[in-house]
Amino acid sequence: MPVTIARYTLVEAVRSRTILLLVCTLAAALVLAFFLRVVAITEVQQVQAAIIAALERLCAVFLLAVLVVSGVRREYDDHVVELIIAHALPRSSYVIGKALGYGALALCFAAVFGLPLLLFAPIPRVGAWTASFAGELLMVSTAALFCALSLRSVVAALSVIAGFYALGRSVDAILVIASASPDSHDWRDVGARWITEGIGLVVPHIDRMTQSGWLVAPVLDAHAALLALAQAALYAGLLLAASLFDFQRQSF
């Protein structure tokens, strides 16, 4: 049953013109690459690779989050979820099936968005970037699934995902600023430092994943790439477990 749900999830994504969105995004990236080639003065390929990678990452995360949240909420509104769980099947089958379907979609996104970078960077570097991007998108798809199952509003779900992703992208900078502040024994300053350190322990450090520098740096940091994949797998598993727990306790 989870495999069947995953297959229909992919079919629904194709019918929602996801391919057209991918083509338009890739076309925009190639146009930007041509523009950068004209205006860049030195290190043209490095500039093209870094800027296009950042643009593709932002577009892919946005598109995937919208697809997941809108798809799940549409099934709630159309009472498809109620029809599925009315059968003698465990509720976990629906959640796992949706996670598999959107996870496969995330892998497709990473592969498609990694292809244009082969024009500007060597294959090993693009491969490491694409693998890390696949893990990042897998984590985003699982987070979007959890928000879509837990929150009844599409706007609220997308807002939470945007905040989660923005916080993950800036958590290292927040920790650096907090550690650089002068030592104070005031309870408010101590409490603020504890809260900041607690956020750093809980929130994934997304800024360490899918770094554009991997495409242009003289030496590829393979250790950082492996840590990024491990972090993505850990948080994707935790978010999937939270989705399963929340969906089990829902009443229809």
C-alpha positions as MATLAB code, in Angstrom:
seq = 'MPVTIARYTLVEAVRSRTILLLVCTLAAALVLAFFLRVVAITEVQQVQAAIIAALERLCAVFLLAVLVVSGVRREYDDHVVELIIAHALPRSSYVIGKALGYGALALCFAAVFGLPLLLFAPIPRVGAWTASFAGELLMVSTAALFCALSLRSVVAALSVIAGFYALGRSVDAILVIASASPDSHDWRDVGARWITEGIGLVVPHIDRMTQSGWLVAPVLDAHAALLALAQAALYAGLLLAASLFDFQRQSF';
ca = [
       0.000    0.000    0.000;
       2.725    2.609    0.758;
       4.267    1.950   -2.664;
       0.896    2.490   -4.349;
       0.376    5.763   -2.497;
       3.899    6.848   -3.428;
       3.244    6.093   -7.095;
       0.017    8.084   -7.135;
       1.795   10.933   -5.338;
       4.312   11.117   -8.170;
       1.532   10.954  -10.758;
      -0.237   13.826   -9.023;
       2.984   15.867   -9.037;
       3.364   15.324  -12.782;
      -0.253   16.299  -13.421;
       0.252   19.520  -11.448;
       2.702   20.639  -14.151;
       5.767   20.146  -12.026;
       7.792   19.345  -15.133;
       6.817   22.693  -16.667;
       7.945   24.493  -13.524;
      11.275   22.655  -13.593;
      11.819   23.523  -17.253;
      11.041   27.196  -16.632;
      13.403   27.303  -13.657;
      16.202   25.648  -15.616;
      15.654   28.034  -18.513;
      15.872   30.994  -16.126;
      19.095   29.564  -14.663;
      20.661   29.206  -18.120;
      19.639   32.751  -19.065;
      21.228   33.987  -15.863;
      24.363   31.997  -16.679;
      24.614   33.718  -20.063;
      24.097   37.121  -18.431;
      26.804   36.442  -15.844;
      29.195   35.383  -18.573;
      28.755   38.787  -20.162;
      29.102   40.925  -17.017;
      31.664   38.894  -15.005;
      35.228   40.154  -15.315;
      37.289   37.337  -13.784;
      36.639   33.726  -12.738;
      33.553   33.600  -14.920;
      32.776   29.901  -14.457;
      33.207   30.106  -10.683;
      30.823   33.054  -10.467;
      28.306   31.300  -12.692;
      28.433   28.085  -10.664;
      28.084   29.799   -7.275;
      25.202   32.115   -8.193;
      23.256   29.564  -10.231;
      23.614   26.956   -7.469;
      22.211   29.402   -4.900;
      19.303   30.315   -7.193;
      18.484   26.680   -7.946;
      18.578   25.764   -4.269;
      16.108   28.496   -3.342;
      13.733   27.715   -6.221;
      13.775   23.956   -5.603;
      13.052   24.309   -1.883;
      10.148   26.685   -2.579;
       8.625   24.531   -5.325;
       8.929   21.309   -3.335;
       7.414   22.804   -0.180;
       4.468   24.212   -2.131;
       3.875   20.907   -3.923;
       3.913   18.872   -0.708;
       1.720   21.191    1.346;
      -0.825   21.887   -1.407;
      -1.025   18.206   -2.367;
      -1.646   16.950    1.173;
      -4.111   19.693    2.064;
      -6.053   19.076   -1.180;
      -6.440   15.417   -0.216;
      -7.769   16.507    3.183;
     -10.244   18.924    1.610;
     -11.411   16.339   -0.952;
     -11.814   13.718    1.832;
      -9.315   11.429    0.099;
      -7.502   10.853    3.390;
     -10.717    9.787    5.087;
     -11.442    7.362    2.239;
      -7.980    5.815    2.505;
      -7.994    5.309    6.262;
     -11.560    3.958    6.126;
     -10.107    0.762    4.707;
      -8.584   -1.890    6.954;
      -5.095   -0.461    6.569;
      -2.722    1.025    9.146;
      -2.540    4.786    9.131;
       1.212    4.588    8.859;
       0.802    3.296    5.295;
      -0.516    6.679    4.161;
       2.249    8.689    5.835;
       5.029    6.377    4.666;
       3.605    6.300    1.141;
       3.454   10.091    0.949;
       6.973   10.347    2.381;
       8.284    7.885   -0.215;
       6.549    9.701   -3.057;
       7.735   13.143   -2.076;
      11.174   11.765   -1.256;
      11.449   10.378   -4.786;
      10.317   13.763   -6.092;
      13.038   15.443   -4.017;
      15.676   13.163   -5.548;
      14.389   14.019   -9.034;
      14.575   17.726   -8.225;
      18.177   17.394   -7.049;
      19.221   15.437  -10.137;
      17.533   17.847  -12.558;
      18.908   20.970  -10.889;
      22.375   19.463  -10.707;
      22.636   18.897  -14.461;
      23.202   22.553  -15.511;
      26.090   22.854  -13.067;
      28.062   20.324  -15.141;
      28.650   23.189  -17.578;
      30.566   25.166  -14.956;
      32.136   22.705  -12.492;
      33.835   19.256  -12.564;
      31.730   16.124  -12.230;
      32.997   15.101   -8.720;
      32.150   18.507   -7.275;
      28.740   18.582   -8.920;
      28.127   15.049   -7.675;
      28.910   16.013   -4.063;
      26.752   19.129   -4.342;
      23.862   17.167   -5.867;
      24.038   14.434   -3.230;
      23.943   16.988   -0.438;
      21.126   18.829   -2.212;
      19.143   15.592   -2.419;
      19.508   15.163    1.332;
      18.496   18.768    1.953;
      15.406   18.455   -0.242;
      14.515   15.139    1.403;
      14.598   16.882    4.774;
      12.496   19.764    3.423;
       9.919   17.386    1.917;
       9.586   15.523    5.224;
       9.262   18.808    7.139;
       6.614   19.983    4.669;
       4.730   16.696    5.074;
       4.752   17.074    8.861;
       3.478   20.668    8.651;
       0.814   19.747    6.099;
      -0.472   16.909    8.291;
      -0.380   18.931   11.511;
      -1.599   22.366   10.379;
      -4.969   22.901    8.711;
      -3.941   26.006    6.791;
      -1.715   26.046    3.716;
      -0.446   29.521    4.593;
       0.420   28.485    8.146;
       2.224   25.348    6.955;
       4.283   27.244    4.365;
       5.098   29.945    6.918;
       6.411   27.372    9.389;
       8.518   25.712    6.694;
       9.917   29.079    5.597;
      10.806   29.940    9.192;
      12.339   26.514    9.769;
      14.468   26.779    6.635;
      15.514   30.385    7.279;
      16.487   29.559   10.853;
      18.482   26.541    9.700;
      20.289   28.717    7.156;
      21.197   31.375    9.750;
      21.709   29.359   12.946;
      25.509   29.320   12.650;
      25.597   33.092   12.222;
      23.337   33.498   15.267;
      25.638   31.286   17.343;
      28.708   33.259   16.247;
      27.062   36.563   17.179;
      25.965   35.167   20.548;
      29.453   33.839   21.352;
      31.073   37.149   20.363;
      28.935   39.202   22.736;
      30.651   40.336   25.956;
      30.296   38.066   28.989;
      27.606   39.170   31.386;
      26.232   37.608   34.543;
      22.857   39.254   34.143;
      20.149   36.575   34.157;
      18.649   37.907   30.929;
      21.934   37.635   29.057;
      22.612   34.177   30.477;
      19.118   33.035   29.567;
      19.472   34.400   26.045;
      22.753   32.502   25.581;
      21.194   29.282   26.843;
      18.231   29.676   24.504;
      20.551   30.373   21.572;
      22.700   27.342   22.343;
      19.566   25.210   22.729;
      18.322   26.326   19.325;
      21.714   25.432   17.866;
      21.402   21.906   19.269;
      17.856   21.319   18.003;
      17.689   23.098   14.653;
      19.519   21.507   11.695;
      22.470   23.502   10.390;
      21.235   23.778    6.822;
      23.868   26.384    6.000;
      26.480   23.616    6.168;
      24.653   21.661    3.468;
      24.795   22.123   -0.312;
      27.438   24.825   -0.138;
      28.154   26.702   -3.342;
      31.792   26.782   -2.278;
      32.053   23.065   -2.956;
      31.749   23.874   -6.648;
      34.500   26.500   -6.741;
      36.884   25.732   -3.849;
      40.362   24.430   -4.762;
      39.822   21.301   -2.625;
      36.507   19.560   -2.035;
      35.688   19.083    1.668;
      34.446   15.499    1.507;
      34.129   15.294    5.305;
      31.710   18.236    5.355;
      29.679   16.677    2.539;
      29.350   13.385    4.430;
      28.333   15.192    7.625;
      25.691   17.081    5.655;
      24.225   13.823    4.338;
      24.220   12.308    7.839;
      22.462   15.373    9.234;
      19.828   15.244    6.493;
      19.156   11.548    7.128;
      18.857   12.123   10.895;
      16.409   15.007   10.698;
      14.379   13.396    7.911;
      13.951   10.322   10.128;
      12.952   12.422   13.141;
      10.433   14.436   11.127;
       8.947   11.265    9.633;
       8.554    9.793   13.123;
       6.834   13.007   14.266;
       4.497   12.824   11.256;
       3.584    9.232   12.051;
       2.892   10.083   15.696;
       0.752   13.114   14.865;
      -1.248   11.332   12.177;
      -1.993    8.397   14.473;
      -3.655   10.650   17.051;
      -5.779   12.621   14.575;
      -9.539   12.075   14.530;
     -11.566   12.205   11.322;
];
